[in-house]
Amino acid sequence: MFNLPHYVGLDYHQKIVQVCVMDQKRNILLNQAVENDLEAVFRVVAPFGSNIHAAIEACTGSADFAEELREKYQWNVELAHPGYVARMKQTPDKSDWTDAKLLADLTRAGYIPRVWLAPKNIRELRDLVRYRHGLVQQRTQTKLRLRALLRNHRIHCPHNPWTIKGKTWLLEPNDAITAHLRFLLTELYDTLTFLLGKIGKVQDQMQERIEGDTVVQQLLKQPGIGMITAITMRGLIGRFDRFRTGKQLAHFCALCPRNHSTGGKPTTGGLIKAGDDILRQMLIEASHRLIRYDTAWRIMADRLRKNGKRPCVIVAAVANRWIRKLFYQITEMKQIDGVTVGFSRHEQESVLKDKNLSEAGPEYDRLTESSMYGIQTDTLP
């Protein structure tokens, strides 16, 4: 029997999932709410066959749900960008029924604004990166509270409060520090010690996760890039080859200026707002290091400074140029023992054109083990 495709829109919620099934003629065959359970969703869709094309908006929990549908039932499930989907609605009214119907209709028409579904190992690394960032923010807030407490009581510590001398001076009995203030300072220092221990544990876990990762090793070879920055880029960017150009990668990192052109007059605004704040923060910090320690980027910064650019614009421009250059450095072709080995920029899965390339040497075998890139190979003439 010929298995016709059916299109499914899944409006995901914490307790329920609104399921809409649509055929090729845009007829709604089913639109009902079921409990948030993999088996429950499959039971209501199974009568319509196995040729299922589904879409679900990217939100908390939807990535794991979509991956389980792919692996267990071999559905073709895509993540949809919630912002673009919301702009495509033809009515100001909102309900789970209409949201699921819209997702199914966009899937049928091939207009789903797709979002990359990161593999599980990348999603787990992202969780660690964001958890560490939260701990670092707590550490910063604790330090600010301690300094504010000293200013409030007009205490001038002769040493840096984060050194052993400064901590000892503040916690030892003296005329300047009262018992009440010493209690609060002790609590804040204990909190800092606790947070530093938690951050250290998370960083150890992060390094275990990326052990043997060729992408992180390549990032560490870049000037001004340390372990934390490399792991953050690996987790939040994921695969470099899922972008077609360096400009797309820069847009994803929120390092490109907004285009405000109108009436034939090209103008630019500030940096785009879309993008991961942690990733942009890391890249801006890396840009400061590049300007400080790398001659080529320092020359570029000096040239922009002479042209009257503001310091914030200069740092963002260097970060923009650097991430674009990094894209082509990582995706460029390599030659190993007479074999040209490169990373495919346009494929999502590994593509090996020649199966007899295992004789290229151990370095080629190491590259083929990377779970991030699709490797494209061509023998030299």
Secondary structure, DSSP 8 states (H G I E B T S, - for coil): -----EEEEEEE-SSEEEEEEE-TT--EEEEEEEES-HHHHHHHHGGG-S-EEEEEE--TTHHHHHHHHHHHH--EEEEE-HHHHHHT-SSS---HHHHHHHHHHHHHHT---EE----HHHHHHHHHHHHHHHHHHHHHHHHHHHHHHHHHTT---SS-TTSHHHHHHHHS--SSS-HHHHHHHHHHHHHHHHHHHHHHHHHHHHHHHTTT-HHHHHHHTSTT--HHHHHHHHHHH--GGGSSSHHHHHHHTT-SEEE--BTTB--EEEE-S-S-HHHHHHHHHHHHHHHHH-HHHHHHHHHHHHTT--HHHHHHHHHHHHHHHHHHHHHS-EEETTEEEEE-SS-SS---S-TTGGGG-HHHHHHHT-SS--EEEEE--
